[in-house]
Amino acid sequence: MAIITNKRSVMTLYSGAIDILSHRVRIVLAEKGVSYEVINVESRGKPEDLLELNPYGSVPTLVDRELALYEPNVIAEYLDERFPHPPLMPVYPVARAKARLIIYRFDREWGPLIRKLESTKTNDTRATTKELASYILQLIPIFNSSPYFMGEEFTLVDCCIAPVLWRLPVWGITFSPTEMKVLNKYTDRVFQRDSFQASLTEAEQELRKMANVESA
């Protein structure tokens, strides 16, 4: 966290155009209907002011007046508390703790695999895609039992998992027709939300289009 002496009048998000963690935060911002400025950050040539705000120079980084935040889950929960409607976390402490634990497990178990898939240095990704696919298969009963991951309401858990599912065709991850039918019920519902559509960058839309063309 950084305290900024030169206050900004508009909330600013330093975001990667295809960065999966930035995508997570963009969904939250869209759900909340927050007006903000986007500064697109590439892996090379990061803006100097980003390094002043965030000692790691990572995205996403959110600047809200005198405050700078640079961990996606911290950013997401800050936005949920800063803009309480619609709520994206359960009301009761036990359910909130469960949601946090689910997100933690996603990040701990899925995160290293996703970083391998997104790394340009990784040539053979078959083992990685197989392992990630096995994690997703474990969630099929959940996708089949309720509209959203934690029940009837869209939450930060859905904001976390949706960017991963959007990229499955890009990574060449497929399932059986029966499994895809269940998965598509969930993804269609999430991807058609106005907030999800608003969260997509042009680069993320093109990624999906290219992957669908190649798999056709």
C-alpha positions as CSV (number, residue, x, y, z in Angstrom):
1,M,0.0,0.0,0.0
2,A,1.2,3.5,-0.8
3,I,0.0,6.9,0.4
4,I,-0.1,9.4,-2.5
5,T,0.7,13.0,-1.9
6,N,-0.7,14.1,-5.3
7,K,-4.3,13.1,-5.0
8,R,-6.2,11.9,-8.1
9,S,-9.8,13.0,-8.6
10,V,-10.7,9.9,-10.6
11,M,-10.1,6.3,-9.5
12,T,-7.3,4.8,-11.7
13,L,-6.6,1.2,-12.5
14,Y,-3.2,0.1,-13.8
15,S,-4.2,-3.0,-15.8
16,G,-2.8,-5.5,-18.2
17,A,-4.8,-5.9,-21.4
18,I,-4.8,-9.7,-21.1
19,D,-3.7,-10.0,-17.4
20,I,-6.0,-12.4,-15.7
21,L,-5.8,-10.7,-12.2
22,S,-6.5,-7.4,-13.8
23,H,-9.5,-8.9,-15.5
24,R,-10.8,-10.0,-12.0
25,V,-10.6,-6.5,-10.7
26,R,-12.2,-5.0,-13.9
27,I,-15.3,-7.3,-13.3
28,V,-15.6,-6.0,-9.8
29,L,-15.4,-2.4,-10.9
30,A,-18.0,-3.0,-13.6
31,E,-20.3,-4.8,-11.1
32,K,-20.1,-1.7,-8.9
33,G,-20.7,0.7,-11.8
34,V,-17.6,2.7,-10.8
35,S,-16.2,5.3,-13.2
36,Y,-12.4,4.9,-13.4
37,E,-9.5,5.6,-15.7
38,V,-7.5,2.7,-17.1
39,I,-3.8,2.9,-17.7
40,N,-2.8,-0.1,-19.8
41,V,0.5,-1.6,-18.7
42,E,2.7,-3.8,-20.8
43,S,5.3,-6.3,-19.4
44,R,8.0,-4.1,-20.8
45,G,8.3,-0.4,-20.3
46,K,6.2,0.0,-17.2
47,P,5.3,3.6,-16.3
48,E,7.6,5.2,-13.7
49,D,4.7,6.3,-11.6
50,L,3.5,2.7,-11.2
51,L,6.8,1.8,-9.6
52,E,6.4,4.7,-7.3
53,L,2.9,3.5,-6.3
54,N,3.7,-0.2,-6.1
55,P,7.1,-1.5,-5.1
56,Y,6.5,-4.6,-7.1
57,G,5.5,-2.8,-10.3
58,S,2.7,-5.3,-10.7
59,V,-0.8,-5.1,-12.1
60,P,-3.5,-4.7,-11.1
61,T,-2.8,-1.6,-9.1
62,L,-5.7,0.6,-8.0
63,V,-5.4,4.3,-7.1
64,D,-8.2,5.9,-5.2
65,R,-7.4,9.4,-4.2
66,E,-4.5,9.1,-1.6
67,L,-4.6,5.3,-1.5
68,A,-2.8,2.8,-3.8
69,L,-3.6,-0.9,-3.6
70,Y,-1.8,-3.7,-5.5
71,E,-3.0,-7.1,-4.5
72,P,-6.1,-8.3,-6.4
73,N,-8.0,-9.7,-3.5
74,V,-7.3,-6.7,-1.3
75,I,-8.5,-4.5,-4.2
76,A,-11.7,-6.5,-4.7
77,E,-12.7,-6.5,-1.0
78,Y,-11.8,-2.8,-0.8
79,L,-14.1,-2.0,-3.7
80,D,-16.9,-4.2,-2.2
81,E,-16.7,-2.3,1.1
82,R,-16.2,1.1,-0.6
83,F,-19.2,0.6,-2.9
84,P,-21.5,-1.7,-0.9
85,H,-24.2,-2.1,-3.6
86,P,-24.5,-4.6,-5.0
87,P,-22.7,-6.7,-2.3
88,L,-20.3,-9.2,-3.7
89,M,-19.5,-11.0,-0.4
90,P,-22.0,-13.0,1.7
91,V,-23.5,-11.2,4.7
92,Y,-22.7,-13.7,7.4
93,P,-19.2,-14.2,8.8
94,V,-19.1,-18.0,8.2
95,A,-20.1,-17.6,4.5
96,R,-17.6,-14.8,4.1
97,A,-14.8,-16.9,5.5
98,K,-15.8,-19.7,3.2
99,A,-15.7,-17.4,0.2
100,R,-12.2,-16.1,1.2
101,L,-11.0,-19.7,1.6
102,I,-12.3,-20.7,-1.9
103,I,-10.5,-17.7,-3.5
104,Y,-7.4,-18.5,-1.5
105,R,-7.5,-22.1,-2.8
106,F,-8.0,-21.0,-6.4
107,D,-5.0,-18.7,-6.2
108,R,-2.8,-21.3,-4.4
109,E,-3.8,-24.3,-6.6
110,W,-4.7,-22.7,-9.9
111,G,-2.4,-19.7,-9.8
112,P,1.0,-21.5,-10.5
113,L,-0.6,-23.5,-13.4
114,I,-2.1,-20.3,-15.0
115,R,1.3,-18.6,-14.7
116,K,2.9,-21.5,-16.5
117,L,0.3,-21.4,-19.3
118,E,0.7,-17.7,-19.7
119,S,4.5,-17.8,-19.7
120,T,6.1,-17.4,-23.1
121,K,9.0,-19.5,-21.9
122,T,6.9,-22.7,-21.4
123,N,6.8,-24.9,-24.5
124,D,5.1,-28.1,-23.4
125,T,1.9,-27.3,-21.5
126,R,0.2,-30.7,-21.7
127,A,0.8,-31.7,-18.1
128,T,-0.2,-28.2,-16.9
129,T,-3.5,-28.1,-18.9
130,K,-4.3,-31.6,-17.7
131,E,-3.8,-30.6,-14.1
132,L,-5.9,-27.4,-14.4
133,A,-8.6,-29.3,-16.2
134,S,-8.8,-31.8,-13.3
135,Y,-9.3,-29.0,-10.8
136,I,-12.1,-27.5,-13.0
137,L,-13.8,-30.9,-13.3
138,Q,-14.1,-31.1,-9.5
139,L,-16.3,-28.1,-9.7
140,I,-18.8,-29.5,-12.2
141,P,-21.3,-30.6,-9.5
142,I,-21.2,-27.0,-8.1
143,F,-21.9,-25.5,-11.5
144,N,-24.8,-27.9,-11.9
145,S,-26.4,-27.2,-8.5
146,S,-26.8,-23.4,-8.4
147,P,-26.8,-20.3,-10.7
148,Y,-23.5,-19.0,-9.2
149,F,-20.6,-20.6,-7.4
150,M,-21.9,-19.9,-3.9
151,G,-25.6,-20.1,-4.6
152,E,-28.1,-17.7,-6.0
153,E,-26.0,-14.5,-5.8
154,F,-23.0,-13.4,-8.0
155,T,-20.0,-13.0,-5.7
156,L,-16.2,-12.3,-5.6
157,V,-15.7,-16.0,-6.1
158,D,-17.4,-15.8,-9.5
159,C,-15.3,-12.7,-10.3
160,C,-12.2,-14.9,-9.5
161,I,-13.1,-17.9,-11.6
162,A,-14.8,-16.3,-14.6
163,P,-11.5,-14.9,-16.2
164,V,-10.1,-18.4,-15.9
165,L,-13.0,-20.0,-17.7
166,W,-12.9,-17.3,-20.4
167,R,-9.4,-18.4,-21.3
168,L,-10.0,-22.2,-21.4
169,P,-10.2,-22.3,-25.3
170,V,-7.0,-20.2,-25.5
171,W,-5.2,-22.9,-23.5
172,G,-6.8,-25.7,-25.4
173,I,-8.7,-27.1,-22.4
174,T,-11.8,-29.1,-23.4
175,F,-14.1,-31.5,-21.7
176,S,-16.6,-34.2,-22.7
177,P,-19.9,-33.0,-24.2
178,T,-21.8,-33.8,-20.9
179,E,-19.3,-31.9,-18.9
180,M,-19.3,-29.0,-21.3
181,K,-23.0,-28.8,-21.2
182,V,-22.9,-28.2,-17.4
183,L,-20.0,-25.9,-17.6
184,N,-21.6,-23.8,-20.4
185,K,-24.7,-23.3,-18.3
186,Y,-22.6,-21.5,-15.8
187,T,-20.3,-19.7,-18.2
188,D,-23.1,-18.5,-20.4
189,R,-24.8,-17.0,-17.4
190,V,-21.7,-15.3,-16.2
191,F,-20.3,-14.2,-19.5
192,Q,-23.6,-12.6,-20.5
193,R,-23.7,-10.3,-17.5
194,D,-23.3,-6.7,-18.4
195,S,-20.4,-6.4,-15.9
196,F,-18.5,-9.2,-17.5
197,Q,-19.0,-7.8,-21.0
198,A,-17.9,-4.4,-19.8
199,S,-14.8,-5.9,-18.2
200,L,-13.4,-7.3,-21.4
201,T,-10.6,-5.5,-23.2
202,E,-10.3,-5.7,-27.0
203,A,-7.3,-8.0,-26.6
204,E,-9.3,-10.4,-24.4
205,Q,-12.1,-10.5,-26.9
206,E,-9.7,-11.2,-29.7
207,L,-8.0,-14.0,-27.7
208,R,-11.3,-15.8,-27.4
209,K,-12.2,-15.3,-31.1
210,M,-8.9,-16.6,-32.3
211,A,-9.1,-19.6,-30.1
212,N,-12.6,-20.5,-31.3
213,V,-11.5,-20.1,-34.9
214,E,-8.5,-22.4,-34.4
215,S,-10.6,-25.0,-32.7
216,A,-13.4,-25.0,-35.3
